[in-house]
């Protein structure tokens, strides 16, 4: 991966592709690449949907290789949702295929002069930018079906649905899985809207005729990869819980801990959580002929995905993830898995972030647009987004906009991005991450649930402020580094608990690239990325006032623990003092 592909979309010339050496970005991958390009090349005060913004798509340092779990791709830009820097992360096949094609990044820049759609086709023979008006306002499923019919079933696709074309703040970039289903999404921050603003409907990647990327030291790489896989398989989370029940294994766990946001963050327990739990979901999937264990890309050994069939045994959607089940489930008072699966399918097809949409529907329910628990009305509201009605465009712009339009005070957002499935009052470390992350409220930025609830990587009392800053800081640094490797973030469970598994990861990187990285070097890489992102946000106008939770989290006590968010502002302001 020694080259960058720039797709220049105008406005003062027809779309053109330019391939250039990686240059100053050598050694960067994934989030490290996307944030470096955005920080260096995008004016922080530009309009996110204007020609000056850029959409950067980057595989990780190990993507395209035989390294297990290395199939995550990063999509970065200035976010139309938060107004700050954004990296959204996705599984699926895109990272592995783009890595084998030899590209360290695809950068979409400029803006077409005319309102036309294009598709980008990349294979071993080169790059084509072709008209794609025949895909206009198609959902992701129909768009990928047409592309597969044209280019065959050996491709993978990145695409936007109707939400991306309408440039809505909750719009995603969809990535196809091994079955060519657009079920994996770079979901957060409106990255799909930026792709839509560039006039790109889809990117078709085809690595036919190309081999895997080769390590510098094959023997050491194989040995390290073997040790890494062994570590993942012996850890109870990555080797047992996630493969058996998927990420939704967390529903009962977080609900029992009293940190499961219910009825738009009004209480920490949902009395019908068992009906939508990972255990119930896996049982339902298996009974209908679906899969409770499935990998979203080649090389996945955790296999936390699955396939969800409808009552007639027909494919409906991928196994809804924990965040999706919470957002459209407990957060909205909905306890029907089939309705949640339908909402997941609609979100994937329209190209919408399930977290943002579930939180938005919760706010809409507080506004009186629907009753909590009304699944049929929730489905109707999401369909409004796909239709592009005025109400749909409001909802598709996210919870922050929806709250303002309908006069709702209790809107669970930070930097205008919706909070995920952990109440910051009952999981105080997550509250610190939500408040201080460069990305807005984002659980993956620093997943303090590990030590707050699961006892992974140590233990920090979830209900007390002590230790939460250090926990979140260390996790945010580690996460930025992991996001740069192309590794799935779920490897963190094993590497936090198993020193030898962390070392195996470092050994893999070293053997592949001919480096001499240490654990300290990995830490420094994470710090460097966070500093770049923080600097961009400061130049975009962000300050300490933006590193705060909404006031009601300090004012309203959350049942069952009857506690408010306790970490003080002065401590939050020390997060990036490293």
N, C-alpha and C positions, 0 to 999 in steps of 0.2 A: 504494500500500500504506500507507494511513493509518489502519488500524484493527486491533484485536486481537480475536480470537474466543475467548472463554473458555467452556469446556464444564465446567459445574459438576455433578459426578456424585454429590453428596450428601455425607455419609450422612443428613443431617437433612432432606432434601427430594428430590423426584423430579429426575432429570437435567434440566438446563436450559441453554440457550445464551444468552450475554450478549455483545453486541458493544459495544466501547468505543473511544474515540479512542486513538491510539498513545501520546499523552502523553509521559512522561519517556523513553520508549524510542525516540523519533524519532531517525533517523539510524543506527539499529542494524539489522543484517540478518544472516541466517545464524547462524554461531557467535557473533557479537557480540550478537545478540538472545537466543539460547538461554542463553548464559552470564550475560547481564545479568539476565534474569528469574530464573534459578535462584539466582544470587548474592544477589539482593535479596529474593526471595519465599519461598525454601525454607529452613527451619531446617536448618543443616548437620548437626545431630545426630539428625535425624528418621530413622525407619525408611524405607528406600528404597521399600518396598511399601506404606507407610501413606498415609493421607489427606493428610498434610502435604506429601508430595513432589508435584512437578508435572512433567508431560511437555510440553515446549515444542517445537513444530514450526514452523520458520521458513525461508522462502525467502530468498535473498540480495538484496543491494541492487540487483542488475541482473536478477534473475529475473523472468520474464514479459515481458521486452523482446526486442528483436531482437539483443541482444548475443550474439555467438558464445560457446559454452561456458558459458553462465550457468545451467545446469539442475541445479545441486547444491542439495540441501536439508539442513538441519541438524536433528537431533533431540537435545534436551538434557534432563537431569534429574540428580538424585543417583543415581549408579550402584549398582544392587544387587550388581554384581560387585566394584567397587573400593571402594565406600563414599565416593568423592569425586565431584567434579563430572564430568559427562560430556557430550561432544558427539560424536554419531555422524553420519557424513556419507553421503549416498546420491545416486546418479544417478537416472535414470528421469524420468518426466513430472511428478512432484508439484510441484516448485518452480515450474516454468513456469506450471502451471495455478493454483496457489494465488496466485502473484503477479498473474495476470490477474483473479482473483477479488477482488483488492484487500486481501488480508489480509497484514499483516506477520508475524503469528504466530497459530497455534492453540495454546491452553494448556489441557491436560486437567488438572483439579484435583479434589480431594476423592476420595471412594470410595463406590460404591453400597452401600446397606445390605444388599441382597440379592444372592445369587450369580446374577446375570443378565447376559447379554451384550447389547451395544448396537452399532448402527452409526450413524455420523454422515454425513449427506448434505448437501453444501454446493454450491449453484449460484447463479446470478444472482438467483434469487427469494428466497433466504434459506437457513436452516439447519433441518434436522430431526434429532432424536435418536430413533431407532426401535429396537424390539426386534430382536435378531439371534440368538436362541437356535437358529434353524435352521442357523446357521453353526458351532455349537459343536463344537470338536475337529476341524474340517476343516483340512486343509492349505491353504497359501496358494493353490495352483493351483485346487483345487476351490472355495474360497471366492470367488476372483475370477471364476471361471466362473459361479457363481450370481449374483453381483452384476452381471456384464455382461449376463446374460440378463434381469435385472430393470431395469437402468438404461441399457442400450445400450452401444455400443462407442465412444462419444465421451468416456467418463469416464477418469479415472485413479484408482487405489486405493492406499491405504496399509493394510496389514493385518498381523495376527500369525497365526502358525501354532500348532500344539499347544504348542510350547515357551513361547510368550508366555502362553498361557492357563494353563499350569502354573507360570508365573512363575519360570522357570529363568534362571540367571545368564548363560547364553550366548544368550538369546533376542533376536531381531532384530525390526525393523520393515521389512516388505517394501514396496517401491514398484514399481509396474508400469512397464514400458518402453513404447516406441511400439506394440508389438504386444499390449499388455495382458497381458504375462507378468510375474508377480511375481518378477523375476529380479535386481532391484537392491535392496540392503539397507543400511539404517543398522545396521551389524553389531555394533559393539563396545560392550561394557559393560553388556549386558542391558537396553537400552532397551525391547525388546519385552516384558520382564517388567513394566515400569512401565506400559506401555499395557494389558497384561492386568490389572494391579491396579486400573486405572480402569474395568474392565468394557467397554472398547471393543475390539471385534473388528476393525472396519474403518472407514476414512474414505473416503467416495466423493466425489471432487471433479469437478465438471462446469463447464467454462468456456464452454459453448455460448452463442453470442450475444454474447460479449464479445471485444473486440479486444486487441491487444498494448498493453502500457504504453508511453506516448509520452514521448520525451525532452524536456527543456526546450529544448535547442537541437538540432533534428533534423539540420541540415547537418553540424555539428561531430561529432555522434554517429556519423553514417554514415561520415564520413571516418575517424574514429578506429577504428571497428569494422573498416573495410576494411584499415587498416594493421595492426591487431591480427591479423586472419586471415592476412594475408600473412606476418607474422612467424612464426606458428605453422606455416605450410605450408613455409617455407624451412628451419626447424630440423630437423636430422637425426633427432632423437628424435620430436618431435610431427608432423613432416611425412612421415617415412619408416618408422622402426622400429615405433612404436605402431600406425599404420594397417595395416602389413603383417602383423604377428605378435601384436598385442595386448600386454598387459602381460607375458605369459609370454615375451616376447623376452628377459627378464632371466634366465631359468633358466640358459642356457649362460654368460651374462656373469658372474653371481654365482658359479656353480659354478667357473668358470675362476679367479675371484679367490680361491677358497678360503674364501668366506664363506657357503656354502649349508648351513644346518644340517641334518644328516642323522642318522637314528636317534636322535631326541630330543636333538639338539644334542651329539652325541658326536664328530662329525667335520665338516669344512667342505667336503667334496666327496662327491657321489653318483655312483658309477661308471656309473649307468644314466640319467644326467640327459638325455642326448640323446634318449632314447625318449619323454620327456615335455616336451620343449622347445617353445618357441613355434613354431619352424620345423616340427617334426613335427606339432604340433597344427594349424597352419594348413593343412598339406598334407592331413591327415586330414579336416578340415572341408570343404575344397574338393572332395575326392574323393567325399565322401558327399552332396554337394548342399547343404551348409551354407554359412555365410558366415564368412570370416576377417576381414572388415572391416564394421563395423556401428556405428551410433550408438545410444546408449541413451536419448537424448532429442532433441527438435527443437532445432536450432541447434548440434549437435555437429559440429565440422569435423575433429577428430582421429580419431574413429571407431575406438577401440581395442577395441570389443566385437566379438562374433561370435555365431554360432549353431552348436551342436554337435549333430550327428545321430548316432543309434545306427547299428549295422551294417546295419540294414534301411532306413536313410534317413529315419527318423522323428525329429522334434525330441525331444531329451532335455533339454538345458539350454542356458543361454547359454554362450558361450565361457568356460570356467573361467579365472579370472584367475591371475596369477603367484602371489599369496599362497595361493590355494586349491590350485593344482597343487603348490606346495611343501608345504603343511600336510598334505594327504592323500596326497601323493606322496613326495618324497624324505625328508621328516621321518619318515614311517612305513615307509620302504623299499619303497614301492609304485611300480612303473614301468609301469603299464598305464593309458593315458589313458581308456579306456572305464570302468574302475572309478572313476577320479578324477572323471569326469564324472557318474557315478551318485551318488557321494558329494555332489557339488555340488548335484545335483538334490534329493536328500533334505534337505540342509541348507536349501536355499531353500524347500522345501515345508513342512518342520517349523518353519521360521523360526529358524535357528541360524547363528551366526557361524562361517564356515568356518575362520577362523584359530584361534579358540578350540577348535573341535571337532577340527581336525587335531592341534593341540598336545595336546589331551586324549587322543586316541587314542594318540599317541606315548607319553604318560605311562602309559596303560593297558597298552601293549605292554611297557614297562619293568617293569610290575607283574606281567606274566605272563598277562594276560587274552587276549593274542594274540601271535603271532610277528611280528616285523618283516617286512614284505613280504607278509603275508597279507591280500590285498584283500577276499576274501570275508568274513573275520571282521571287518574294519573296517566293511564295509557292514552287517553284522549288528549291530554295536555301535551304530551311528548309528540303526538302526531301533528299537533298544531305547528310545532317547530319544523317538521318535515314539509309541511304545506307552505311554510313561509308567510303565514298570516301575521298581522300586526302583533297579536298576542304571542304567537310562536316566536317571532323575532325578539320580543322582550324576554321570554323564557330562555331562549337560546343564547342570550347575552349574559346569562349567569345569575347567581343568587343576589349579588350586589345590586345590579340594575333592577332586577325584579323587586327587591325590597324597596328601592327608591320609588319605583313607579307606583307601587301599591301601598306605600306608607307603612311598611313594616319596620319596627325598630330592631327587633331581635334577628339579626342576619349574621350567621356564623362564617365570617370571612376575615382573612388577613391579607392586606395588599390586594383586596377585591377578589381573592381566590378562596373558594369554599373549603372549609375544614373537612377532613375525612373522618373515619369511623371510630374516633377515640375522643371522649370528652376531656378537654384539658384540665378540668377540675379534678377528675378522678385519676387521670394519668398525667401528672404535672410535667413530667419530662417531655411529653408530646406537646404540651402547651408552650414550652420554651421553644421547641422546634418550629411550631406553627408561627410563633411571634417573630422569630429572628431569621428564619430561612430566607435566603436571597430569592427564593422561588415563590414566596407567598405560602399560605397554609398548605403544607405538603408533608404527609407522613413519611414518605420515602426519603426525605432529605436528612432525617436523623431519627431513626426508628427506636425511640426510647422505650417502646413497649417491651423490648428485649429484657432490660434490667428492671423496669417498673412492674411488669406483670409476669413475664415468663421465666425470670431467673437465669436468663442467658447472658453471659459475659459479666456476671456479678449480680448484685441486687441493690436497688435504690428504692426506698419507700415511695410508692406512687402518690401518696396523699400528702407528702411533706415537701417543702421547697428545697431542703438541704440536698446538695449533690446533683440537682437537676441541670444546672448550667454546665458543669463539667461533663456530665453524661451526654447531653445534647451536643456540646461542642466536639467532643471526641467522635461521636457518631457522625456528625456532619462532615468532619474532616475525612473520616474513613469512607463515607458514602461517596464523596466527590471523587476519591481515588478509584473505588470499585466501579463507579459509573464510567470511568475512562478506559477500563480494561475490556469492556464488552461483556463482563460477567453479570449474571443475574444477581440481584441484590440479596436473594435468599441464601446465597452462600455465606452471608454474614453470620447466620446462626452457628454454623460450624466453625468458622474461623475465629469467632469471638470466644468460643469454648475450647477450641483445640489448637494449641500453639503449632503443632506439627502440620495441621491443615493450612494454616496461614502461611507457614514456611513453604509448603508445597506450591501455593499460589505464587509466591515470590520466585521460587525456583523455576516455575513454568515461564514466567515473564523473562527471567534472566536467560534461560536456555533458548527461548524463542528469538529474542532480540540481541543476544550476545552482550548482556548487561551484567552489572554487579550490584543490583538493587539490594538494599536492606530494608527492614521494617521502617526505619527512620526515613528512608528515601520515599517510601509510600506515603508516610505521614506528610512529608514536605510537599509531595505532589498534590495531596488533598488541600493543604493550606494555600498553595499557589492558586489553585482553581477558585477557591472561596474568595481570596483576595481580589482576583480579577472580577468576579461577579459582584462583589461588594462595591468595588470601585465604579463599575458601570452603573449600578443602582444609585450611588451617591451623585454621579454626574447627571443622572436622569432626574434628580430632585428628591430622592428618598433620604430620610433622616431618622433619628431615634423615634419620632412620633409614629413612624410606620412599622416599627418593631413592637407592636402592641396587639393584644387581643381586644376584641370588642368589650366595652366597659361592663356589660352585664355578666361576664364571666367572673368578675371580681365582686359583683353585687348580689347575684342570685346563687344561693346555695343549691347544690345538686344532690338529689336523693339517689341512692340510699345513704350516702356518706355525709350528706348535708355539709358540704365543703365548697368553698370558692377557690379560685385560682390564687395561689399564695406567693409565687415568685415575684419579687418587687422589680420595679422598673430600673432601678440603679443596677441591679444584678443582670438584668437582660442586656443592658448597655455594655456589659463586659464580655459579651459572647465572642467577639472577634478580636479580643486582646491576646493575640498569640504571636 
